Amino acid sequence: MNGLVASDGVTPLNEYCSAYAGGGNGFGDQMKNWFPANKSADAALLPVLETANARADDLVRNNAIAHGGVQMHMDNVVGSLFRPSYRLNYKLLGMEEKSARDFMKEAECAFIEYAESPFCYIDAERKRTFTMLVRAIAAAHCHHGEGMAASEWINRPGALFKTAVKLVSPKRVSNPNGKMSNNRLRGGVAVDRHNCALGYWVKQDAYNEYGALDSYGGKWKYVSREAKWGRTKFIHVFEPLEAGQTRGANLLLSMMQQMQSLSTLQNTTLQNAIINAMYAAVIESELDSEQAFQLISGESGADQMQKWMSYMGEYHSAANIRMNGARIPHLVPGEKLKFTQSTNANNGFTDLEASMLRFIASGFGMSYEQIARDYSKVNYSSARASFNESFRYTMGKRKVIAARFASLVFANWLEEALHRRILVAPRSRYNFYERREAWTRCEWIGAGRLSIDGLKEVKEAILRIESGLSTYEKELALMGEDYIEVFEQQAREIEERKAKGLPPPSWVLAMGFDAANQDNGGTQQNAA
């Protein structure tokens, strides 16, 4: 078939018959030798999962761009406080609205009190608050591709609740004793015939005395995904990109080669600049051919060379050659002073670095300005468009990764609170296990959208609310605030101002900003 050509006598028949150019050899045969293997997601990822994660860890430890990208991922997806907006589906459960809303507010306050306690009872290791746990999951998703945790039941003095979370490193989940993956065990995950995860094999003695992970010896513990009654026992969150995918691929895989090359390029350029800066001038010495041949190939060439070098060193030491002292040195006959100039310090490095940073930024789902911390070439419109794109990516990751993990933890906590009657729910048509999704439905408020021009964006939010296109709940959520808390605080402040004899705050001024601008704009247009 390779020898057959089309009717023009030149074009190969297989390329001529191809409806897509990407399936042929390409213009100029660029894709002639490009035949990637057609593998499933697990077949492509699982054999290199350990190496890929180890390289990602090394980049995060030693590469400033990778470290900053992961840090920004945590800050944007989660923020400094990750709190619930409990959305109990009281209509489906047959509850009265007032009693249901009172219960939602009570549950939110109780969860935040326990989850954000500085004593860190919610963390099995007692090192992190709930927000710190979610940030750790977001970071693990970034440079491991997935976040894992086990639900624990721990009775501790001073802790009102016993539900706790134990973070699990994805590096510890693997097939026991290096067993090969099959259709029921893939990458440490036991699955059923529908590829649904049933449980996870977690290595107990994870690291040896040298800090290395041994995948072929030791002890593994099997942790089922859920208890018999439905309580989540092992939490595994990632975003599968293909059907049948069992483990997550870290975000650094698509840009790992470029990040490593950029580090090498930066180090080489820095060394070149240092060397050029260290040597401002050199002394060149010339020997004629007869002298050089005598020193190198003569019977006593080594001794002659040593004597000559010693003499030159003694001479230059006595001559006291200086440059900043403006003294013109006396050189040995045949020597000359040559000044060096750093003419190759940049050599297009800045443009190449910016190009590679744009490539890396796209892998992180951010803009070049964010990853490079360079805002010198953007205006308000372009910066806002760029940040809005990044915010859309952030909200997607928040919903898929951070909010899902948080909702599973909240569901376990609420189950305990109701079971132990620490919280008493209104009368319902269904119990917790009959309609668990309705009982545990929850939205999460994290970091707000970055404000570039606060005045313009506040006026825009006011216009959306006044025109009925948005609500205070949505606008305050974009700012990372809970509208109920804001309203309650405003009411308290108004009452306190009245008690102190102060006038109430003027909302008319806030609403009049845009009207004033519209009047000015209309006047200018009429004048034009």
Wavefront OBJ file of the C-alpha trace (Angstrom):
o trace
v 0.000 0.000 0.000
v 2.895 2.395 0.680
v 3.878 2.276 -3.020
v 0.419 3.263 -4.340
v -0.090 6.866 -5.409
v -3.089 8.974 -6.365
v -4.070 10.011 -9.869
v -1.574 12.873 -9.852
v 1.236 10.311 -9.626
v 2.822 12.029 -6.634
v 0.496 12.067 -3.588
v 0.454 8.815 -1.577
v -2.902 7.069 -1.864
v -3.480 6.780 1.898
v -2.970 10.544 2.343
v -5.080 11.339 -0.710
v -7.975 9.269 0.642
v -7.767 10.742 4.138
v -10.567 13.192 4.956
v -8.505 14.735 7.767
v -5.048 16.111 7.148
v -4.095 15.175 10.708
v -4.447 11.538 9.773
v -2.053 11.794 6.871
v 1.616 12.679 6.545
v 1.044 16.410 6.727
v 2.411 19.166 4.523
v 6.026 18.380 3.763
v 5.749 14.983 5.504
v 6.142 16.561 8.966
v 3.958 13.851 10.510
v 5.274 10.977 8.454
v 6.959 9.234 11.409
v 4.467 10.278 14.076
v 2.544 7.207 15.154
v 1.672 7.464 18.890
v 0.271 4.394 20.613
v -3.495 4.287 20.915
v -3.753 3.558 24.650
v -6.389 3.958 27.319
v -5.877 6.520 30.068
v -4.789 3.900 32.602
v -2.446 2.156 30.150
v -0.759 5.471 29.391
v -0.577 6.757 32.971
v -0.191 3.880 35.437
v 3.207 2.556 34.190
v 4.773 6.032 34.627
v 2.668 7.262 37.556
v 5.376 6.836 40.186
v 8.087 8.492 38.083
v 5.790 11.311 36.964
v 4.745 12.150 40.522
v 8.345 11.987 41.748
v 9.407 14.438 39.043
v 6.495 16.712 39.890
v 7.497 16.667 43.566
v 11.072 17.551 42.628
v 9.881 20.469 40.500
v 7.652 21.804 43.279
v 10.548 21.600 45.731
v 13.235 23.165 43.542
v 11.536 25.134 40.769
v 10.171 28.547 41.727
v 7.654 28.600 38.862
v 6.237 25.181 39.818
v 6.137 26.086 43.505
v 4.457 29.407 42.762
v 1.963 27.752 40.434
v 0.890 25.247 43.083
v 0.680 28.006 45.698
v -1.451 30.137 43.388
v -3.613 27.093 42.640
v -4.358 26.739 46.355
v -4.959 30.452 46.851
v -7.327 30.761 43.895
v -9.253 27.512 44.261
v -9.622 27.552 48.055
v -8.420 30.823 49.552
v -7.917 31.697 53.189
v -11.304 30.403 54.382
v -13.439 27.678 52.820
v -16.856 27.773 54.417
v -20.195 26.132 53.682
v -23.418 27.608 52.412
v -25.746 24.823 53.531
v -28.573 24.228 51.020
v -30.824 21.704 52.735
v -33.485 20.620 50.238
v -36.281 21.207 52.710
v -39.001 21.145 50.053
v -38.148 17.595 49.032
v -37.844 16.566 52.676
v -41.223 18.114 53.496
v -39.952 20.606 56.100
v -41.345 24.020 56.948
v -39.227 26.785 55.471
v -38.638 28.780 58.644
v -37.612 25.813 60.773
v -35.455 24.466 57.924
v -33.604 27.770 57.524
v -33.009 27.976 61.253
v -31.566 24.464 61.167
v -29.311 25.319 58.203
v -27.897 28.323 60.015
v -27.333 26.300 63.177
v -25.597 23.527 61.206
v -23.332 26.016 59.422
v -22.252 27.646 62.686
v -21.645 24.289 64.378
v -19.578 22.972 61.480
v -17.441 26.105 61.187
v -16.817 26.114 64.930
v -15.546 22.534 64.822
v -13.851 22.625 61.406
v -11.908 25.858 61.886
v -10.966 25.247 65.509
v -7.326 26.179 66.198
v -7.042 22.865 68.057
v -7.485 21.079 64.690
v -9.705 18.258 65.946
v -11.023 17.651 62.438
v -7.544 16.602 61.312
v -6.478 13.142 62.481
v -2.913 14.477 62.721
v -4.118 17.665 64.479
v -1.991 19.828 62.211
v -4.586 21.432 59.946
v -7.922 23.158 60.140
v -10.630 22.260 57.633
v -9.532 25.026 55.252
v -5.942 23.784 55.461
v -7.131 20.262 54.656
v -8.937 21.504 51.552
v -5.872 23.520 50.526
v -3.745 20.385 50.885
v -6.178 18.466 48.668
v -6.026 21.257 46.057
v -2.217 21.191 46.142
v -2.138 17.388 45.844
v -4.484 17.576 42.880
v -2.121 20.053 41.220
v 1.138 18.103 41.468
v -0.229 14.576 42.011
v -3.392 14.798 39.941
v -5.625 13.611 42.779
v -6.421 14.094 46.443
v -6.955 11.254 48.914
v -8.105 11.050 52.505
v -9.550 8.521 54.935
v -12.446 9.216 57.266
v -11.597 8.413 60.885
v -13.616 8.102 64.104
v -11.461 9.446 66.943
v -12.540 10.136 70.509
v -10.435 12.998 71.851
v -10.816 14.990 75.084
v -12.217 18.437 74.344
v -13.560 17.522 70.909
v -17.342 17.684 70.567
v -17.348 15.530 67.426
v -15.471 12.338 66.627
v -15.401 12.648 62.837
v -11.874 13.356 61.619
v -10.003 13.290 58.331
v -6.658 11.624 57.679
v -4.917 12.830 54.530
v -3.352 10.035 52.486
v -0.487 10.627 50.069
v -1.345 9.231 46.620
v 2.165 7.751 46.571
v 1.087 5.291 49.273
v -1.784 3.833 47.224
v -0.432 1.037 45.054
v -0.877 -2.617 44.186
v 0.241 -4.853 47.079
v 3.771 -6.274 46.660
v 4.136 -4.796 43.192
v 1.341 -6.908 41.734
v 0.532 -6.254 38.098
v -2.652 -4.300 37.360
v -5.615 -6.181 35.938
v -9.297 -5.605 35.282
v -10.096 -5.707 39.035
v -7.051 -3.934 40.465
v -5.552 -0.814 38.912
v -2.978 1.417 40.534
v -3.917 0.279 44.028
v -7.663 0.723 43.417
v -9.981 -2.280 43.560
v -12.771 -1.860 41.001
v -15.869 -3.762 39.940
v -16.912 -4.722 36.422
v -18.178 -1.164 35.824
v -14.786 0.270 36.840
v -16.364 1.706 39.995
v -13.892 1.990 42.877
v -14.653 -0.450 45.698
v -11.632 0.150 47.910
v -8.008 1.212 48.083
v -4.786 -0.556 49.041
v -2.785 1.829 51.259
v 0.805 1.019 52.172
v 1.256 1.151 55.935
v 5.041 1.151 56.335
v 5.247 3.759 53.614
v 8.910 4.761 53.795
v 12.132 3.029 54.773
v 14.929 4.471 56.904
v 16.284 6.337 53.872
v 12.963 8.045 53.166
v 12.358 6.058 49.985
v 9.047 4.406 49.110
v 9.227 0.626 48.717
v 6.498 -0.697 46.429
v 7.510 -4.370 46.582
v 7.682 -5.166 50.293
v 5.929 -4.319 53.538
v 2.302 -4.185 54.566
v -0.756 -2.857 52.760
v -4.136 -2.146 54.312
v -7.352 -2.406 52.345
v -9.768 0.475 52.995
v -13.216 0.155 51.479
v -14.719 3.164 49.787
v -17.895 3.155 51.857
v -19.264 1.455 54.928
v -22.187 -0.953 54.610
v -24.688 1.754 55.548
v -23.226 4.268 53.052
v -20.831 6.376 55.156
v -17.760 7.440 53.168
v -14.603 5.794 54.495
v -12.076 6.736 51.793
v -12.227 9.977 49.819
v -10.641 10.059 46.368
v -11.188 13.179 44.262
v -9.795 13.789 40.791
v -11.072 14.831 37.397
v -11.014 11.925 34.927
v -10.373 12.991 31.359
v -11.357 9.684 29.783
v -13.801 6.887 30.492
v -12.293 4.127 32.603
v -9.586 6.303 34.165
v -8.714 5.091 37.672
v -6.013 7.509 38.876
v -5.444 11.201 38.262
v -2.673 12.737 36.150
v -0.878 15.717 37.677
v -1.117 19.111 36.004
v 2.645 19.374 35.559
v 2.886 16.457 33.131
v 2.020 18.505 30.053
v 4.677 21.142 30.842
v 7.257 19.183 32.825
v 9.807 19.062 30.023
v 9.556 22.794 29.388
v 9.862 23.645 33.091
v 12.994 21.554 33.469
v 14.462 23.046 30.292
v 13.658 26.555 31.510
v 15.526 25.906 34.752
v 18.549 24.667 32.800
v 18.364 27.665 30.493
v 18.165 30.101 33.393
v 21.091 28.496 35.202
v 23.240 28.453 32.062
v 22.447 32.083 31.283
v 23.226 33.076 34.853
v 26.555 31.258 34.774
v 27.427 32.907 31.477
v 26.665 36.348 32.897
v 28.718 35.628 36.045
v 31.734 34.460 34.043
v 31.562 37.495 31.778
v 31.337 39.763 34.810
v 34.243 38.096 36.642
v 36.840 38.520 33.900
v 37.149 42.103 32.711
v 40.558 41.583 31.085
v 42.953 38.753 30.235
v 46.635 38.625 29.375
v 47.398 36.764 26.186
v 50.827 35.220 25.662
v 52.231 34.079 22.362
v 55.042 31.619 21.786
v 56.539 30.950 18.415
v 56.262 27.482 16.930
v 59.834 26.446 17.816
v 59.417 27.365 21.490
v 56.022 25.671 21.747
v 57.368 22.492 20.116
v 60.344 22.468 22.485
v 58.129 22.885 25.581
v 55.572 20.295 24.551
v 57.505 17.545 22.774
v 61.053 17.986 24.064
v 62.557 15.519 26.422
v 62.512 18.056 29.216
v 59.397 19.798 27.983
v 57.512 19.437 31.256
v 60.394 20.904 33.262
v 60.782 23.759 30.810
v 57.048 24.511 30.943
v 57.074 24.504 34.749
v 60.076 26.862 34.853
v 58.432 29.174 32.329
v 55.136 29.314 34.227
v 56.950 29.953 37.519
v 58.906 32.785 35.962
v 55.757 34.378 34.529
v 53.986 34.144 37.893
v 56.889 35.744 39.747
v 57.165 38.484 37.154
v 53.493 39.463 37.246
v 53.460 39.368 41.060
v 56.392 41.761 41.176
v 54.952 43.950 38.440
v 51.825 44.583 40.593
v 49.424 44.716 37.659
v 46.285 46.692 38.535
v 43.296 47.921 36.587
v 41.380 50.266 38.874
v 44.604 52.014 39.918
v 45.070 53.295 36.357
v 48.574 51.828 36.231
v 49.802 50.595 32.860
v 51.536 47.301 33.485
v 54.810 46.214 31.912
v 54.209 42.920 30.165
v 56.659 40.276 29.106
v 57.608 40.528 25.452
v 55.032 38.592 23.402
v 52.172 39.332 25.857
v 49.269 41.707 25.347
v 46.342 42.906 27.492
v 42.884 42.118 26.043
v 39.697 43.585 27.507
v 36.572 41.387 27.455
v 33.061 42.651 26.863
v 29.833 40.916 27.879
v 28.201 41.013 24.467
v 26.240 37.761 24.812
v 24.633 38.102 28.255
v 21.004 38.161 27.037
v 21.018 36.830 23.471
v 17.198 36.786 23.273
v 16.816 35.046 26.611
v 14.053 37.379 27.830
v 11.793 36.699 24.857
v 12.433 32.957 25.005
v 11.718 32.892 28.738
v 8.459 34.809 28.244
v 7.401 32.361 25.516
v 8.077 29.374 27.763
v 6.276 31.024 30.689
v 3.198 31.511 28.504
v 3.305 27.808 27.677
v 3.611 26.921 31.369
v 0.851 29.346 32.366
v -1.590 27.648 29.992
v -0.826 24.343 31.701
v -1.688 25.845 35.084
v -4.870 27.417 33.707
v -3.542 30.896 34.470
v -2.431 33.902 32.487
v 1.157 34.785 31.720
v 0.878 37.863 33.940
v -0.135 35.760 36.930
v 2.568 33.125 36.599
v 5.339 35.619 35.738
v 4.143 38.409 38.082
v 4.601 40.770 35.141
v 1.798 43.308 34.608
v 3.856 45.877 32.730
v 2.312 45.200 29.316
v -1.404 44.979 30.111
v -4.186 47.497 30.483
v -7.396 47.250 32.486
v -9.443 45.551 29.764
v -6.872 42.919 28.856
v -6.043 42.228 32.502
v -9.691 41.770 33.390
v -10.329 39.494 30.414
v -7.329 37.405 31.393
v -8.358 37.164 35.043
v -11.935 36.298 34.130
v -10.685 33.355 32.079
v -8.525 32.235 34.987
v -11.443 32.673 37.391
v -13.627 30.437 35.225
v -10.935 27.753 35.405
v -10.643 28.297 39.166
v -14.378 27.908 39.717
v -14.367 24.663 37.756
v -11.582 23.198 39.869
v -13.269 24.449 43.035
v -16.486 22.665 42.138
v -14.892 19.418 40.948
v -12.086 19.024 43.497
v -12.324 21.251 46.562
v -16.118 21.398 46.930
v -16.543 17.678 46.338
v -13.996 16.814 49.008
v -15.527 19.347 51.398
v -19.066 18.053 50.789
v -18.036 14.474 51.570
v -16.431 15.597 54.842
v -19.485 17.716 55.673
v -21.794 14.744 54.993
v -19.872 12.544 57.452
v -19.903 15.297 60.050
v -23.642 15.948 59.634
v -24.374 12.236 59.898
v -22.633 12.139 63.273
v -24.286 15.363 64.461
v -27.758 14.002 63.676
v -27.042 10.470 64.902
v -25.753 11.699 68.273
v -28.523 14.359 68.380
v -26.065 17.189 68.809
v -28.184 18.836 66.121
v -31.935 18.259 66.090
v -33.436 18.529 62.626
v -37.037 19.577 61.910
v -39.605 16.901 61.242
v -38.931 15.376 57.832
v -40.632 13.068 55.386
v -37.398 11.068 54.879
v -34.568 10.142 57.201
v -30.897 10.891 56.551
v -30.103 7.640 54.718
v -33.200 7.669 52.524
v -32.393 11.078 51.028
v -28.747 11.647 51.867
v -28.178 14.013 48.925
v -31.063 16.251 50.017
v -29.773 16.338 53.609
v -26.154 17.111 52.687
v -26.489 19.449 49.696
v -24.015 22.252 50.199
v -22.323 25.035 48.248
v -18.893 26.339 49.240
v -17.519 29.849 49.402
v -13.807 30.263 48.824
v -11.507 32.987 47.567
v -13.274 35.872 45.862
v -12.619 37.124 42.366
v -9.655 39.455 42.119
v -10.660 43.091 41.833
v -8.643 45.139 39.339
v -10.603 48.381 39.562
v -12.761 48.171 42.673
v -14.966 51.163 41.872
v -15.899 49.954 38.391
v -16.634 46.439 39.563
v -18.754 47.574 42.513
v -20.840 49.760 40.185
v -21.207 46.807 37.820
v -22.422 44.581 40.661
v -24.933 47.232 41.766
v -26.304 47.511 38.236
v -26.717 43.744 37.942
v -28.623 43.601 41.225
v -30.820 46.603 40.460
v -31.665 45.314 36.977
v -32.619 41.897 38.344
v -29.777 40.050 36.610
v -28.141 38.981 39.866
v -28.648 38.824 43.615
v -26.754 39.899 46.698
v -26.046 36.240 47.422
v -24.284 35.714 44.085
v -22.383 39.001 44.123
v -21.149 38.561 47.681
v -20.164 34.955 46.924
v -17.969 36.289 44.096
v -16.282 38.431 46.745
v -15.839 35.421 49.015
v -18.504 36.545 51.496
v -21.677 34.993 52.902
v -24.632 37.282 52.245
v -26.473 36.230 55.415
v -23.522 37.152 57.595
v -23.148 40.473 55.778
v -26.833 41.346 56.194
v -26.809 40.422 59.868
v -23.685 42.473 60.472
v -25.195 45.448 58.637
v -28.323 45.252 60.780
v -26.224 45.155 63.952
v -24.158 48.126 62.836
v -27.265 50.172 62.025
v -28.710 49.488 65.496
v -25.404 50.302 67.167
v -25.131 53.591 65.248
v -28.618 54.518 66.361
v -27.744 53.688 69.956
v -24.682 55.939 69.760
v -26.627 58.786 68.165
v -24.957 58.417 64.776
v -26.830 58.730 61.479
v -27.442 55.523 59.502
v -25.130 54.785 56.555
v -26.165 56.404 53.319
v -26.946 53.770 50.706
v -28.033 56.531 48.337
v -24.443 57.562 47.719
v -23.440 54.033 46.768
v -26.383 53.747 44.374
v -25.776 57.193 42.899
v -22.269 56.568 41.566
v -23.373 55.080 38.282
v -26.244 57.535 37.795
v -23.800 60.435 38.069
v -21.505 58.864 35.487
v -24.420 58.212 33.167
v -25.462 61.866 33.401
v -21.933 62.978 32.609
v -21.686 60.552 29.714
v -25.042 61.689 28.328
v -24.029 65.340 28.538
v -20.781 64.611 26.724
v -22.563 62.677 23.996
v -25.112 65.467 23.493
v -22.338 68.027 23.318
v -20.583 65.937 20.729
l 1 2 3 4 5 6 7 8 9 10 11 12 13 14 15 16 17 18 19 20 21 22 23 24 25 26 27 28 29 30 31 32 33 34 35 36 37 38 39 40 41 42 43 44 45 46 47 48 49 50 51 52 53 54 55 56 57 58 59 60 61 62 63 64 65 66 67 68 69 70 71 72 73 74 75 76 77 78 79 80 81 82 83 84 85 86 87 88 89 90 91 92 93 94 95 96 97 98 99 100 101 102 103 104 105 106 107 108 109 110 111 112 113 114 115 116 117 118 119 120 121 122 123 124 125 126 127 128 129 130 131 132 133 134 135 136 137 138 139 140 141 142 143 144 145 146 147 148 149 150 151 152 153 154 155 156 157 158 159 160 161 162 163 164 165 166 167 168 169 170 171 172 173 174 175 176 177 178 179 180 181 182 183 184 185 186 187 188 189 190 191 192 193 194 195 196 197 198 199 200 201 202 203 204 205 206 207 208 209 210 211 212 213 214 215 216 217 218 219 220 221 222 223 224 225 226 227 228 229 230 231 232 233 234 235 236 237 238 239 240 241 242 243 244 245 246 247 248 249 250 251 252 253 254 255 256 257 258 259 260 261 262 263 264 265 266 267 268 269 270 271 272 273 274 275 276 277 278 279 280 281 282 283 284 285 286 287 288 289 290 291 292 293 294 295 296 297 298 299 300 301 302 303 304 305 306 307 308 309 310 311 312 313 314 315 316 317 318 319 320 321 322 323 324 325 326 327 328 329 330 331 332 333 334 335 336 337 338 339 340 341 342 343 344 345 346 347 348 349 350 351 352 353 354 355 356 357 358 359 360 361 362 363 364 365 366 367 368 369 370 371 372 373 374 375 376 377 378 379 380 381 382 383 384 385 386 387 388 389 390 391 392 393 394 395 396 397 398 399 400 401 402 403 404 405 406 407 408 409 410 411 412 413 414 415 416 417 418 419 420 421 422 423 424 425 426 427 428 429 430 431 432 433 434 435 436 437 438 439 440 441 442 443 444 445 446 447 448 449 450 451 452 453 454 455 456 457 458 459 460 461 462 463 464 465 466 467 468 469 470 471 472 473 474 475 476 477 478 479 480 481 482 483 484 485 486 487 488 489 490 491 492 493 494 495 496 497 498 499 500 501 502 503 504 505 506 507 508 509 510 511 512 513 514 515 516 517 518 519 520 521 522 523 524 525 526 527 528
